[in-house]
Amino acid sequence: MKKNILMLVLITALLAAVLEGCGSTAKDSVDTDLSGNKKQQYKVVTASAYAPFCYLNESDELDGYDVDICKAIDNIDTEIEFSYEWCDWASMLPGLDAGRYDLCTYELGRNEAREEMYHYGNVPYSNAAGAAIITTSKNNNWKSFEDIKAAGNAKIGCIVGANYTKYVEDYLNKNPGAFEIAYYETEIDAVLEDVVNGRIDATINAGSVAMEKAKISGIGDKLLVSGYVTDPIPVWFIYPKSDRGNQLSDEIDADIKKLYEDGTLSEISKKWLGDDYVIKSLENSEYFK
């Protein structure tokens, strides 16, 4: 009997720890600010290893470009208030499925597979720079997929599920055997290490992120961005497919437009990227006309 009671206590404690680690279920909750306005509470999820966009700073707090945009939205919108959680890449979107989070931000593009499962708004919050070829100096002449193909027997490291991986897969579907993909279920750090040590020849990813990661890891002088295989692409917040998700996306769409018009998006871009080219590149798009 004592053993059964002890086992029940242990199972209860374990379940509590798991629930705490995964985050609580996102649900309707309301808080009131100092002016008496009622603010709806929403949970934002991101990952923590994608500097300068989303990462943990020296104080172990979420920081970066995407986080600052969410904070700017929170600052101008009297109807909503965000709280923030982070988890690994593979758990972010399933967290939306499970109802733990209301909004995911991680420089995510739009693709058919995600659109079947999740809700997108109508206004992107930025443009991602084109997909870059990150390699070593011996492949400095690789400016396009065609150059990689011409090299023969190249191996390109790609992260499972990443937007950049889809560009590589799409090219290979049209050009079978052009090169080989080595798949990674990890963040980009391990991929960059394998480029440097010669296990793979290159990777396709965000150039600014990759080179920042390489610098932090002490291998920045061994890697370079040799070329780009796509033009800049819009990046989006992703929401659950629900009435709550639809309502939040409508609200945030309006907020993003305000931040674009008053120059806040440009200021955030200059702070984190040194320039506002990702915002300027949206000027002639359909989203901000």
SERO-4910 file (N, C-alpha, C, O; in steps of 0.05 Angstrom, whole numbers):
BEGIN
 pado doro    nc1    nc2    nc3   cac1   cac2   cac3    cc1    cc2    cc3    oc1    oc2    oc3
  Met    A     17    -24      0      0      0      0     17     25      0     12     44    -15
  Lys    A     38     25     17     55     48     18     69     53     -8     73     75    -17
  Lys    A     77     30    -21     90     33    -47     71     46    -68     80     62    -84
  Asn    A     46     38    -67     26     49    -86     23     79    -81     21     94   -100
  Ile    A     21     87    -56     18    115    -49     42    131    -58     40    153    -70
  Leu    A     67    120    -53     91    133    -62     92    136    -92    100    157   -102
  Met    A     84    115   -106     84    116   -135     65    137   -145     71    152   -164
  Leu    A     41    140   -133     21    160   -141     32    188   -137     28    206   -154
  Val    A     46    193   -115     58    219   -109     79    226   -130     80    248   -140
  Leu    A     96    206   -137    117    211   -157    105    217   -184    115    235   -198
  Ile    A     84    202   -192     72    207   -218     59    235   -219     61    249   -239
  Thr    A     46    243   -197     33    269   -196     54    291   -198     50    311   -212
  Ala    A     77    288   -184     98    308   -185    110    310   -213    116    331   -223
  Leu    A    113    286   -226    124    286   -253    106    300   -273    115    315   -290
  Leu    A     80    295   -271     61    308   -289     61    338   -285     59    353   -304
  Ala    A     63    347   -260     64    375   -254     88    388   -267     87    410   -277
  Ala    A    111    374   -265    136    385   -276    134    387   -306    143    407   -318
  Val    A    123    367   -319    120    367   -348    102    390   -357    109    405   -376
  Leu    A     79    393   -344     61    415   -351     74    442   -347     69    460   -363
  Glu    A     89    445   -326    102    471   -321    123    477   -342    125    499   -351
  Gly    A    138    456   -351    159    460   -371    147    466   -399    160    480   -414
  Cys    A    123    456   -405    111    460   -431     96    486   -433     90    495   -455
  Gly    A     90    498   -411     74    523   -411     45    516   -407     36    494   -415
  Ser    A     30    534   -395      2    530   -390    -14    534   -415     -5    546   -434
  Thr    A    -39    524   -415    -56    526   -438    -65    555   -443    -72    569   -424
  Ala    A    -63    564   -468    -71    591   -474   -102    593   -472   -115    576   -484
  Lys    A   -112    612   -458   -141    615   -455   -148    644   -451   -131    660   -446
  Asp    A   -174    649   -453   -182    677   -449   -176    687   -421   -184    675   -402
  Ser    A   -162    709   -420   -156    722   -394   -154    751   -399   -145    760   -420
  Val    A   -161    767   -379   -162    796   -382   -148    809   -359   -152    800   -336
  Asp    A   -132    829   -364   -119    845   -344   -126    874   -348   -137    881   -369
  Thr    A   -122    890   -329   -128    918   -331   -104    935   -327    -89    931   -307
  Asp    A    -99    954   -345    -75    971   -343    -81    994   -324   -103    997   -314
  Leu    A    -61   1012   -320    -64   1033   -301    -85   1053   -308    -96   1067   -290
  Ser    A    -92   1055   -334   -113   1074   -342   -141   1063   -340   -160   1076   -346
  Gly    A   -142   1037   -332   -168   1025   -330   -177   1009   -354   -198    997   -354
  Asn    A   -161   1010   -376   -168    995   -400   -163    965   -395   -144    957   -383
  Lys    A   -182    949   -405   -179    920   -403   -163    909   -426   -169    915   -449
  Lys    A   -143    893   -419   -125    882   -440   -127    852   -440   -125    839   -419
  Gln    A   -130    841   -464   -130    812   -468   -102    801   -466    -83    813   -477
  Gln    A    -99    779   -452    -73    767   -448    -68    746   -470    -85    728   -475
  Tyr    A    -44    747   -482    -36    727   -503     -8    718   -498      9    733   -488
  Lys    A     -3    692   -504     24    681   -501     38    679   -527     28    668   -547
  Val    A     62    690   -528     79    689   -552    100    668   -547    113    667   -526
  Val    A    104    651   -567    125    630   -565    146    635   -587    140    642   -609
  Thr    A    171    630   -580    193    631   -599    214    611   -589    210    597   -570
  Ala    A    236    609   -604    259    593   -595    281    612   -586    278    637   -587
  Ser    A    303    601   -576    322    618   -562    350    618   -574    369    625   -560
  Ala    A    353    609   -599    380    606   -609    382    616   -638    394    604   -655
  Tyr    A    370    640   -643    370    651   -670    377    681   -669    362    697   -680
  Ala    A    399    687   -657    409    715   -656    415    724   -684    425    709   -700
  Pro    A    408    749   -691    398    771   -673    368    773   -673    357    794   -666
  Phe    A    353    752   -680    324    754   -682    310    745   -657    293    759   -647
  Cys    A    316    721   -647    304    711   -623    325    695   -608    335    675   -618
  Tyr    A    332    704   -584    353    690   -569    352    698   -540    338    717   -532
  Leu    A    367    683   -523    370    690   -495    394    708   -491    416    700   -499
  Asn    A    390    732   -479    413    750   -475    429    742   -450    424    722   -438
  Glu    A    448    759   -442    465    753   -420    450    752   -393    460    739   -374
  Ser    A    426    764   -392    410    762   -368    390    739   -370    372    737   -353
  Asp    A    394    722   -390    377    698   -393    348    706   -399    329    692   -391
  Glu    A    345    728   -413    318    738   -421    316    737   -452    336    740   -466
  Leu    A    291    732   -462    287    733   -490    292    761   -501    284    781   -490
  Asp    A    306    762   -524    314    787   -535    316    784   -565    316    761   -576
  Gly    A    319    806   -580    324    805   -608    304    820   -625    285    832   -614
  Tyr    A    308    819   -651    292    834   -670    262    827   -668    245    845   -665
  Asp    A    256    801   -670    227    793   -669    214    799   -643    191    808   -642
  Val    A    230    796   -621    219    802   -595    213    831   -592    192    839   -580
  Asp    A    230    848   -602    226    877   -600    201    886   -616    187    904   -608
  Ile    A    196    873   -639    172    879   -654    147    872   -638    128    887   -638
  Cys    A    147    849   -625    125    841   -608    121    861   -586     98    869   -579
  Lys    A    143    870   -574    141    890   -552    130    917   -562    116    930   -548
  Ala    A    138    924   -586    127    949   -598     97    947   -603     83    966   -599
  Ile    A     88    924   -612     59    919   -616     45    922   -589     25    936   -587
  Asp    A     56    908   -569     45    909   -542     43    938   -532     24    946   -518
  Asn    A     63    954   -539     65    982   -529     44   1000   -541     34   1018   -527
  Ile    A     37    996   -566     18   1014   -579    -11   1005   -578    -30   1020   -583
  Asp    A    -15    979   -571    -42    968   -572    -53    967   -543    -43    953   -526
  Thr    A    -75    981   -539    -87    982   -512   -105    958   -506   -115    955   -484
  Glu    A   -108    941   -527   -127    918   -524   -113    892   -516   -126    874   -506
  Ile    A    -87    890   -521    -73    865   -517    -48    868   -499    -37    890   -497
  Glu    A    -40    846   -487    -15    845   -472     -3    818   -476    -16    797   -474
  Phe    A     23    817   -482     37    793   -487     53    783   -463     64    799   -448
  Ser    A     55    757   -460     75    744   -444     91    726   -463     82    719   -485
  Tyr    A    115    719   -454    133    705   -473    144    679   -461    150    678   -437
  Glu    A    146    659   -478    159    634   -471    176    625   -494    171    632   -517
  Trp    A    196    609   -488    212    597   -509    214    567   -506    211    556   -484
  Cys    A    218    554   -528    222    525   -528    240    518   -552    248    536   -566
  Asp    A    246    493   -556    262    485   -579    246    488   -604    221    488   -604
  Trp    A    261    488   -627    249    492   -653    226    472   -659    205    480   -669
  Ala    A    231    447   -652    211    426   -658    185    428   -642    166    415   -650
  Ser    A    185    443   -620    162    444   -603    145    469   -606    123    471   -595
  Met    A    155    489   -621    140    515   -623    113    512   -635     93    518   -623
  Leu    A    111    502   -660     86    500   -673     67    479   -661     43    484   -659
  Pro    A     77    456   -652     60    438   -637     48    451   -612     26    443   -603
  Gly    A     62    471   -601     51    486   -578     26    501   -586      8    505   -569
  Leu    A     25    511   -611      1    524   -620    -22    504   -623    -44    509   -615
  Asp    A    -15    480   -634    -35    459   -636    -47    452   -610    -71    447   -608
  Ala    A    -30    450   -589    -39    442   -563    -54    464   -547    -65    459   -526
  Gly    A    -54    488   -558    -68    510   -545    -52    523   -523    -62    539   -507
  Arg    A    -25    517   -522     -9    530   -501     -2    558   -508      3    575   -490
  Tyr    A     -1    565   -534      8    591   -543    -12    603   -563    -28    589   -576
  Asp    A    -12    630   -565    -30    644   -583    -16    654   -608    -29    660   -628
  Leu    A     10    656   -608     25    668   -629     54    657   -629     66    655   -608
  Cys    A     64    651   -653     91    642   -656    107    661   -674     97    670   -695
  Thr    A    130    669   -665    148    686   -681    176    674   -681    188    669   -660
  Tyr    A    187    671   -705    214    660   -708    224    664   -736    236    645   -748
  Glu    A    219    687   -748    227    692   -776    216    671   -795    230    660   -812
  Leu    A    190    664   -792    178    643   -807    165    652   -833    151    672   -833
  Gly    A    171    638   -854    159    644   -879    132    630   -883    122    617   -864
  Arg    A    121    633   -906     95    622   -912     98    598   -931    112    600   -951
  Asn    A     86    575   -924     87    553   -943     60    537   -941     46    540   -921
  Glu    A     55    521   -961     29    508   -963     25    489   -939      2    488   -929
  Ala    A     45    474   -931     42    455   -909     33    469   -883     15    460   -869
  Arg    A     46    492   -877     39    507   -853     11    519   -856     -4    520   -836
  Glu    A      4    529   -880    -21    542   -883    -45    523   -879    -67    531   -872
  Glu    A    -40    497   -884    -61    477   -879    -66    474   -849    -88    466   -841
  Met    A    -46    479   -833    -48    473   -804    -52    498   -787    -63    496   -765
  Tyr    A    -42    521   -797    -42    545   -780    -53    569   -795    -57    568   -819
  His    A    -58    590   -779    -70    614   -791    -48    636   -794    -32    640   -776
  Tyr    A    -48    649   -817    -31    672   -822    -48    697   -823    -71    696   -831
  Gly    A    -36    719   -815    -49    745   -819    -46    754   -848    -38    738   -865
  Asn    A    -52    779   -853    -50    790   -880    -26    809   -884    -21    819   -906
  Val    A    -11    815   -862     10    834   -863     36    822   -851     35    815   -827
  Pro    A     57    819   -866     83    810   -854     95    832   -837     90    855   -841
  Tyr    A    112    824   -818    125    844   -801    153    851   -811    166    869   -800
  Ser    A    162    837   -831    189    842   -841    194    826   -867    176    811   -875
  Asn    A    216    831   -879    226    814   -900    251    800   -890    268    812   -878
  Ala    A    253    774   -896    278    760   -890    296    764   -914    288    763   -937
  Ala    A    322    768   -909    341    769   -931    340    744   -947    331    723   -936
  Gly    A    348    745   -971    348    721   -988    364    698   -976    381    702   -959
  Ala    A    357    674   -984    371    650   -974    400    651   -984    405    652  -1008
  Ala    A    418    650   -965    447    653   -971    461    626   -972    454    607   -959
  Ile    A    482    625   -989    500    602   -989    522    608   -969    538    627   -973
  Ile    A    523    593   -948    545    596   -928    564    574   -931    557    550   -929
  Thr    A    589    580   -937    609    560   -943    637    570   -935    639    589   -920
  Thr    A    657    556   -944    685    564   -938    698    577   -962    686    578   -984
  Ser    A    721    588   -959    734    603   -980    740    586  -1005    742    598  -1027
  Lys    A    742    560  -1002    748    544  -1026    724    544  -1045    727    537  -1069
  Asn    A    700    551  -1035    676    552  -1052    666    580  -1056    642    585  -1060
  Asn    A    684    599  -1054    676    627  -1056    663    635  -1082    649    655  -1084
  Asn    A    666    618  -1103    654    623  -1129    625    613  -1131    613    615  -1152
  Trp    A    615    601  -1110    587    591  -1110    568    615  -1106    565    624  -1084
  Lys    A    556    623  -1127    537    646  -1126    508    638  -1130    490    654  -1125
  Ser    A    503    613  -1137    476    604  -1143    475    573  -1141    495    560  -1137
  Phe    A    451    562  -1142    447    533  -1143    462    521  -1167    473    499  -1165
  Glu    A    462    535  -1189    475    525  -1213    505    521  -1209    517    502  -1219
  Asp    A    517    540  -1193    545    537  -1187    551    513  -1170    571    499  -1174
  Ile    A    533    508  -1151    536    485  -1133    533    459  -1150    548    440  -1146
  Lys    A    514    459  -1168    510    436  -1185    534    431  -1202    543    408  -1206
  Ala    A    545    452  -1213    569    450  -1231    593    439  -1217    610    427  -1229
  Ala    A    595    443  -1191    618    434  -1175    619    403  -1175    640    391  -1173
  Gly    A    595    390  -1175    594    361  -1175    598    349  -1148    617    355  -1134
  Asn    A    579    331  -1140    581    316  -1115    581    333  -1090    592    324  -1069
  Ala    A    570    357  -1091    569    373  -1067    549    363  -1047    528    351  -1055
  Lys    A    554    368  -1021    535    360  -1000    527    385   -985    544    400   -975
  Ile    A    501    390   -984    490    415   -972    475    408   -947    457    391   -947
  Gly    A    482    420   -924    469    415   -899    444    431   -896    444    456   -901
  Cys    A    421    419   -889    396    432   -886    382    424   -861    383    400   -853
  Ile    A    368    443   -848    354    437   -823    325    428   -830    311    441   -845
  Val    A    317    406   -819    291    395   -824    269    415   -817    268    426   -795
  Gly    A    251    420   -836    228    438   -832    233    467   -836    214    483   -835
  Ala    A    258    476   -841    264    504   -844    256    514   -872    256    498   -891
  Asn    A    248    540   -873    240    551   -899    262    547   -920    257    541   -943
  Tyr    A    287    552   -912    309    551   -931    312    523   -942    321    520   -965
  Thr    A    306    503   -926    308    475   -936    289    470   -959    295    455   -977
  Lys    A    266    483   -958    246    479   -979    257    489  -1006    252    476  -1027
  Tyr    A    272    511  -1006    283    521  -1031    303    501  -1043    303    496  -1067
  Val    A    318    488  -1025    337    468  -1034    323    444  -1046    330    434  -1067
  Glu    A    302    435  -1031    287    412  -1040    272    418  -1067    271    401  -1084
  Asp    A    261    442  -1069    247    449  -1094    267    449  -1118    260    439  -1140
  Tyr    A    291    459  -1114    311    458  -1135    318    430  -1143    320    423  -1166
  Leu    A    322    413  -1123    329    385  -1129    307    370  -1142    312    352  -1158
  Asn    A    282    377  -1136    259    364  -1150    260    369  -1180    252    353  -1196
  Lys    A    270    393  -1187    271    401  -1215    298    393  -1227    301    391  -1252
  Asn    A    318    387  -1210    345    381  -1219    356    357  -1203    375    359  -1188
  Pro    A    343    333  -1207    351    310  -1192    381    304  -1194    393    304  -1216
  Gly    A    394    298  -1171    422    291  -1171    441    314  -1173    465    310  -1176
  Ala    A    431    339  -1172    448    362  -1175    469    363  -1152    492    371  -1156
  Phe    A    460    355  -1128    477    353  -1105    462    337  -1084    439    329  -1089
  Glu    A    475    333  -1061    463    316  -1040    455    334  -1016    469    353  -1010
  Ile    A    432    327  -1004    424    341   -979    432    324   -955    427    300   -955
  Ala    A    444    336   -935    448    324   -909    429    338   -889    432    361   -884
  Tyr    A    410    323   -878    390    334   -861    399    335   -832    412    317   -822
  Tyr    A    392    357   -818    398    361   -790    373    368   -774    357    384   -783
  Glu    A    369    355   -752    347    362   -734    359    377   -710    359    367   -688
  Thr    A    368    401   -716    382    416   -696    382    446   -704    372    452   -725
  Glu    A    393    463   -687    397    490   -695    421    492   -714    435    472   -719
  Ile    A    426    516   -724    446    519   -746    475    516   -736    493    511   -752
  Asp    A    480    518   -710    507    517   -700    522    492   -709    544    493   -719
  Ala    A    509    469   -705    521    443   -713    526    441   -743    546    430   -752
  Val    A    508    453   -758    511    453   -788    536    469   -796    552    460   -812
  Leu    A    539    492   -784    563    509   -790    589    495   -782    608    497   -797
  Glu    A    589    482   -760    613    467   -751    620    446   -772    643    442   -778
  Asp    A    600    433   -783    605    412   -803    614    424   -830    629    411   -845
  Val    A    606    448   -836    617    461   -860    647    467   -856    663    462   -874
  Val    A    653    476   -833    681    483   -827    699    458   -827    721    458   -838
  Asn    A    689    436   -815    706    412   -813    705    395   -838    718    374   -839
  Gly    A    689    403   -858    689    389   -884    670    366   -887    670    352   -907
  Arg    A    653    362   -866    633    340   -869    612    347   -890    602    329   -903
  Ile    A    606    372   -893    589    382   -915    602    406   -928    621    417   -917
  Asp    A    593    413   -952    606    434   -967    595    462   -962    609    482   -965
  Ala    A    569    463   -955    556    489   -951    529    484   -937    520    461   -934
  Thr    A    516    506   -929    489    505   -920    474    529   -932    487    549   -940
  Ile    A    448    527   -933    431    549   -943    415    560   -919    399    545   -908
  Asn    A    419    585   -912    405    596   -889    406    626   -890    416    638   -910
  Ala    A    397    639   -869    399    668   -867    428    676   -863    441    667   -843
  Gly    A    439    692   -880    467    699   -879    475    714   -853    495    707   -840
  Ser    A    458    733   -844    464    748   -820    464    731   -796    481    734   -778
  Val    A    445    713   -794    443    695   -771    467    675   -771    480    671   -750
  Ala    A    473    664   -794    494    644   -795    521    656   -787    536    644   -772
  Met    A    527    680   -798    553    692   -792    555    702   -763    576    702   -751
  Glu    A    532    710   -751    532    718   -723    537    693   -706    553    694   -687
  Lys    A    525    671   -713    529    645   -699    558    637   -701    571    628   -682
  Ala    A    569    639   -725    597    631   -730    616    648   -714    635    638   -703
  Lys    A    610    674   -712    627    692   -697    627    684   -667    648    683   -655
  Ile    A    603    679   -656    601    671   -628    616    645   -623    628    642   -602
  Ser    A    615    627   -642    628    601   -639    658    601   -645    671    581   -641
  Gly    A    668    624   -653    696    626   -659    705    616   -686    729    611   -690
  Ile    A    685    613   -704    693    603   -731    685    623   -752    683    616   -776
  Gly    A    679    647   -744    670    668   -763    690    673   -786    683    679   -808
  Asp    A    716    670   -779    736    676   -800    740    653   -819    755    655   -838
  Lys    A    726    630   -814    729    607   -832    705    603   -850    704    585   -867
  Leu    A    685    621   -848    661    619   -864    655    645   -878    665    666   -870
  Leu    A    640    644   -899    632    668   -914    605    663   -928    597    640   -933
  Val    A    592    685   -935    568    684   -952    578    688   -980    586    710   -988
  Ser    A    575    667   -997    586    669  -1024    565    679  -1044    572    689  -1065
  Gly    A    540    675  -1038    519    684  -1056    491    679  -1045    489    670  -1022
  Tyr    A    470    686  -1060    443    683  -1052    427    668  -1073    431    671  -1097
  Val    A    409    650  -1064    394    633  -1082    365    642  -1084    350    631  -1101
  Thr    A    356    661  -1068    329    672  -1070    330    702  -1064    349    712  -1053
  Asp    A    309    716  -1072    305    743  -1065    294    745  -1036    286    724  -1025
  Pro    A    293    769  -1024    281    772   -998    252    761   -998    238    764  -1017
  Ile    A    244    749   -975    217    738   -973    204    749   -948    217    753   -928
  Pro    A    177    753   -948    163    763   -924    164    742   -901    164    718   -906
  Val    A    165    752   -877    163    735   -853    138    742   -837    130    766   -837
  Trp    A    127    723   -824    100    726   -813     98    715   -784    114    698   -776
  Phe    A     80    726   -769     71    713   -745     52    690   -753     38    692   -773
  Ile    A     52    669   -737     34    646   -742     16    642   -718     25    644   -695
  Tyr    A    -10    637   -723    -30    634   -703    -44    607   -705    -43    594   -725
  Pro    A    -58    599   -683    -75    575   -686    -98    580   -704   -107    603   -707
  Lys    A   -108    560   -717   -133    563   -733   -156    562   -714   -167    540   -708
  Ser    A   -165    585   -705   -187    587   -686   -198    615   -687   -185    633   -698
  Asp    A   -221    619   -675   -232    646   -674   -214    665   -659   -211    688   -666
  Arg    A   -201    655   -637   -183    671   -622   -158    679   -639   -150    702   -638
  Gly    A   -148    659   -654   -125    665   -672   -132    685   -693   -117    703   -699
  Asn    A   -156    683   -705   -165    701   -726   -168    730   -715   -160    749   -727
  Gln    A   -180    732   -691   -184    758   -679   -157    771   -673   -153    795   -678
  Leu    A   -138    756   -662   -112    767   -655    -97    776   -680    -85    797   -680
  Ser    A    -99    760   -701    -84    767   -726    -95    793   -738    -80    809   -748
  Asp    A   -121    797   -737   -133    822   -748   -123    846   -732   -116    867   -744
  Glu    A   -121    843   -706   -112    864   -689    -83    871   -695    -75    894   -697
  Ile    A    -67    850   -697    -38    854   -701    -32    864   -729    -13    880   -733
  Asp    A    -48    856   -749    -44    867   -776    -46    898   -776    -29    911   -788
  Ala    A    -66    908   -762    -69    937   -760    -46    950   -745    -37    971   -752
  Asp    A    -36    936   -724    -14    947   -708     12    948   -725     27    967   -723
  Ile    A     17    927   -741     41    926   -757     41    950   -777     62    962   -781
  Lys    A     18    955   -789     16    978   -808     23   1004   -794     36   1021   -805
  Lys    A     13   1008   -769     19   1032   -754     49   1034   -749     61   1056   -752
  Leu    A     62   1012   -741     90   1012   -735    107   1017   -760    129   1028   -759
  Tyr    A     97   1007   -783    110   1013   -808    109   1042   -815    129   1055   -823
  Glu    A     85   1054   -812     80   1082   -820     95   1101   -802    104   1122   -811
  Asp    A     97   1095   -776    110   1115   -758    140   1111   -756    154   1124   -740
  Gly    A    151   1091   -771    180   1087   -772    191   1069   -751    215   1064   -750
  Thr    A    174   1057   -734    184   1040   -713    197   1015   -724    217   1006   -714
  Leu    A    185   1003   -744    197    979   -756    225    984   -767    243    968   -764
  Ser    A    228   1007   -779    255   1015   -789    275   1018   -766    298   1010   -768
  Glu    A    266   1031   -744    283   1035   -721    292   1008   -709    316   1005   -702
  Ile    A    274    990   -707    281    963   -696    300    949   -714    319    936   -705
  Ser    A    296    951   -740    314    939   -760    342    950   -758    362    936   -758
  Lys    A    344    977   -756    370    990   -754    384    981   -728    409    977   -728
  Lys    A    369    978   -707    381    970   -681    394    943   -682    416    939   -673
  Trp    A    380    924   -695    389    896   -694    405    888   -719    422    870   -717
  Leu    A    399    900   -742    412    891   -767    431    912   -778    445    907   -798
  Gly    A    431    936   -766    449    957   -775    438    972   -799    451    992   -808
  Asp    A    415    965   -809    403    978   -832    373    971   -832    365    952   -818
  Asp    A    358    985   -847    329    979   -849    322    968   -876    299    973   -886
  Tyr    A    341    955   -889    335    945   -917    312    925   -917    298    923   -937
  Val    A    309    909   -896    287    889   -896    260    903   -895    240    892   -904
  Ile    A    259    928   -884    234    943   -883    231    959   -909    209    960   -920
  Lys    A    252    971   -919    251    986   -944    242    968   -967    228    977   -986
  Ser    A    250    943   -965    243    924   -987    213    917   -988    203    905  -1007
  Leu    A    198    926   -967    169    922   -967    154    945   -979    129    944   -983
  Glu    A    168    967   -985    154    992   -993    136    989  -1017    114   1000  -1017
  Asn    A    145    973  -1036    129    971  -1060    112    945  -1061    101    938  -1082
  Ser    A    110    932  -1038     94    908  -1036     64    914  -1033     57    937  -1026
  Glu    A     48    895  -1038     19    898  -1035     10    902  -1006    -12    911  -1001
  Tyr    A     26    895   -987     18    894   -959     15    921   -947     -1    925   -928
  Phe    A     30    941   -957     31    967   -943     21    990   -962     27   1013   -957
  Lys    A      6    983   -982     -5   1003  -1000    -30   1016   -988    -42   1033  -1000
***
